[in-house]
Amino acid sequence: MFEAGDRVDGFTIDEFVGGGASADVFRAHREDGDGPVALKVLHPNAADHARVRERFEREFGIASLLDHPHIVRMRAHGEIAAPPGSLGPRHQPSMWLAMQYAAGPAATALVPGDNAEPDVDTILRVAGQIADALDHAHGQDILHRDVKPANILLSRPLGSDADDPTPVDAYLSDFGIAQFLDDTKPLARNGRVQGSIGYASPELLHAHRLSPASDNYSFACSLVELFTGTPPYPRHTAFAITYAHINDDPPRLTRRRPWLPSAMDSIFAKALAKAPQDRYPTCTEFVDILVRLMRDVPVPEPGRSRWWGRPRHP
């Protein structure tokens, strides 16, 4: 779509960062700006779809209402006019969002691979920051509705790719399907629930009215994946995943990580309770309990495929 040096409404493209089905993301800068930004540009062929444009506009509109150090900050937005006659008379202008740039990957980079151990210290640090971000959004009557590791951005590269010894910070991103608590729009379109099914709360899957407890459930699902390597209900079909969220008992993390304290299972059982009122009332309370539990627990070296215990300190 764009190359280094191209200009988009006053922004100069530095490099391509990544892309998806409907948009590409570039690192860019503005000559009068104060640092790099992430420039998210809607694909021209996606700009004709009203639902895609609505999600793009919603991402900027809702996220710009939130002022929190661990929520990606929105800078500006606009449109890119299409060349005359391109793609027919119904073609809509493309759209762009400029937002805070995070130099690291998504938190999916923290998901341990097969036979590897999680980076507990970094996971708990990230969890505390995102918990505070979610609680802040909920305090503003905003539900994210798509909490998952892919929508958590990290401040710097991890592991062997990292030259910076400073601790990793995390930022909650992608408010494209967020909603206000009093929003009465349907949660499903054409019978399909909007959201990521692997992290979806039972009430979201039932298309019931949502509360902050739904985000709290998705957040707990994300932490299950960061600790164990998979979401809580790894199944082969969407139907099987949906059934498990609604009917199956929460997973026991100690089966995958025998070195975890047994209390971890009961903590996550509450965080993943089927009934919203049975979960922790805030994400911060949930994480605070995890941090206290893990404070003196010896943990394996991150990434190793066998036990190498090391002490942890408060």
N, C-alpha and C positions, 0 to 999 in steps of 0.2 A: 504493500500500500504506500509506504513512505520509506525513504532512505535517509541516512545521516546527512544533515545539512538542509533537508527540506523544511519549509516553514508552514505552520498551520496557525492562522489567526494570531500572529505575533510570537508564537513559540517555535523554537528551532529544534528539530529532531536530533538527538544525540545517538541513540541506538534502539533497536528493537528489543523489547524485554520478553514478550510472550503474547499469545493470542488464543482465541477460542472460536466458537461457532459464529458469534455475532460481532466480536470486536477484537482489535489488537491494542496492545499496550506498549508505549514507547517511553524511554527516558528522554526528557526534553528540558529546555531552559528558555527563559525570557531574558533578554538583555538587561532589562531593568528589574529583574527578579532577584530573590535572595537565595537561590539554590535550585537544584534540579526538582522537577515535578514528574509524576507519572501521568502521561497523556493517554487517555483511553479513547480510542476512535472507533465509532460504529462502522462496520463494513457497509459499503454502499448498497449491496444487495439485501442487507438486513434492515436498512432504513425505511423500506416500504412497509414493514410489518408493524402495525399499530401496537401490538403487545410488546415488541422489542423496544420501540420508542418510549412507551409508557414506563417500562422497567428502567431504561436509561435515565429518563427524567426523574423518576422516583428516587433512584440512587443518589442523585445530586441533591434533590429537594429535601429528603429526610436527613441524610447524613450532614448536610450543612446546618441543620438545627442543633447538632450535638457538638459541644465543645469539651473534649476530654483528651488527655494526653495519650490514650491508647485506643482512640478511634481515628481512623484515617481522615484527615482534614481535607475538605473540598476547597479548591482555590477559585475555579472559574468554569464556565461551560459555554458552549456555543454551537453553531452549525457551520458546515462546509458546503457551499453551494455546488451542485453538480454541474459539469459542463453542459451547455445548451444541447438539448436533443439526446443526451445520454440515457440509455436504458428506458426510453419511452416517456410519454407525457405524464405518467403517473409517478415518476420517480421523485422521491422526497430527498431533501438535503440530508447529508450525513450529519452526525452529531459527535461532539467531543466533550470530555470532562478532563479537567486538570485537577490533580489531587496530590496530596503529600506522597513523596517518593520514599519507599522502603527498600533499602539496598540488599536485603536478604531474600530468601525464598519464602514460600508459604510454609505454614507449620506442618504440612505433609512431610517436610524434610525431617521432622522429628519422629515420624512413625518408624519404629524399629523394623528392620527387615527380618527375614527368616533366621532363626537361631541367634539373633542379636538382642542386646539388652537396651532398654530405654535410658535416655539421659534424664534421670529423675530430677536433678537440680534445675535444669533448664525448663523441663516440663512444669514444675511447680511454680517457677518464676513467671513463665508465660501464662499459666492458669490464673495466677493471682491478678495479673494485669488485665486479662480479658474478662475475668469475673467482675472486676471493678467497672470496666467499660460497659458490660451488659447491665449491671445494676444501675449505672448512670442512665443508660438509654431507657430502662424500665421506669426510672424516676421521672422521665420526661414523657411517659405514656407511649413509648415507642417499642415495638417488638421487631426484632431482627428477622426471625423466621427462617434463617438459613445458616445457622451456626454450625460450622464444621472446620476441620483443619485447613482446608483449601481457602477459606475466607478469613484466615488469620495470617497476617504478613509479619515477617521478622525483620529486625533492623539491620542485620548483617549476615553474611554467609556463616555456615556451621562447619565444624570439624576441620579437615585438612584444607578446606577452601578459605578458612578464616585467618586473616593476618591481624585482626583486631582483638586484643585480649579483653575488651570491655564486655560486660554482661549483655546478653541478648535481650532486646525489648520487643514487644509484640503490639500489633495494631489490628483492631477489628475492622474488616472491610466488607464491601459489597452489600449495600442496603437496597438492592434492586427489587426485592419482594417484601421489604419491610412494610409495616402498617402501624397505624395508631390503634390504641386499645379500643377506642370507640368506633373503629371502622367496621361497617356492616357489609362490605363487599364479600362475595363468596370466596371461600378458601380453595375451591376446586373449580377448574375450567374443563368443560366437557368430560366430567367424571374423573379428571386427573388432578391430584393434589399438587399444588405448587410448593416446591421445596426439595430437599435431598432426602430420599427415602431411607437411606441408611442411618440417618440421624433424626428422623421425624418422630415427634411425640405421638402417643396413641390418640390424643384429642385432635391433633392435626390430621392424622390419617382418617379419623371419623368425620372430618370437616365440621367439628364443633367449634364453638366460640373459644378463642385463645386468651391466655393470660401470660404473664412473665414466666410462669411455670413451664410453658412449652419450650421457650428458649433455654431454660435451666436444664431441661431434659436433654436437649440437643447438645448443650455444653458438656453434660456428663457423658454422653455418647462419644463426643470428641476426645475426652480424656481417657476413656476406655481404649480407644484406638491408639493414643499416644503411649499408653502404658503397655499394651499387649500386642499391637501390630495390626489389629483388625477392629472394625466397629463392633458393637455388642452382639449383633445378630448377623454374622456372615452367612448368607444363604445364596442359593443359585438363581432365584427368581424374585421379581418384585413382589409377587403374591406371598412368597414364603417369608420375605423380610417383613412385609406388612403384618402378616399373621403373628410373627414372633414379637414384634413391638407391642401388639395388642394382647397377646395371650401367654407368651413364654416367660418363665422366671428370668430375672436379670442374671447376667453371666457372673461366674465367680472368677475374679481376676487372679486369685491364688492358684488356680489350675494352670494358668499360663505362666505365672510368675510366682513360683513356690516361696521365694524369699520375701514376698510381701507379707505384712502382718495379716492375720486372719480377720482383723477388724475392717480391713479394706473392703471385704466382701459385703459386710453389713452397711458400710457407708455408701457404697455404690448401689446397693439394693434400695436404699431410701432415695438416692438421687434419681434412680430410674424407676421409681414407683409408677404403677399404671395410672393411679388417680392423682391429678395435679396437686390436690391439697395434702397429699402424703409426702411430697418432696420437700427438700430444704427450701425455705422461703426466699433465699437469695443465693446467688452464685458465690458471693464472698463468704458466706457462712460455710458452705460446702467446702471451699478451698481451704479456709482456715482450719477446718477439722482435719483435712488431708495433711496439711503442713505440720500440724502438731503431732499427728500420728507418725509421720515419717522422720521426725526431727532426729531421732537417735537410732534409726534403722540402718545397718550396714547395707550398702547397695552395690551391685556389680559395676564394673567399669563400663561406661556407655559403649555400645557397639560390639563388645566382645561376645563371642559365641559360647563362652563358658564362664563359670563363676570366678570372679576376681574381686573379693569383698574389699571395700574401703570404708573407713569410718566417715560419718557425716557430722557436721557441727551445726549448732543453732545459727 
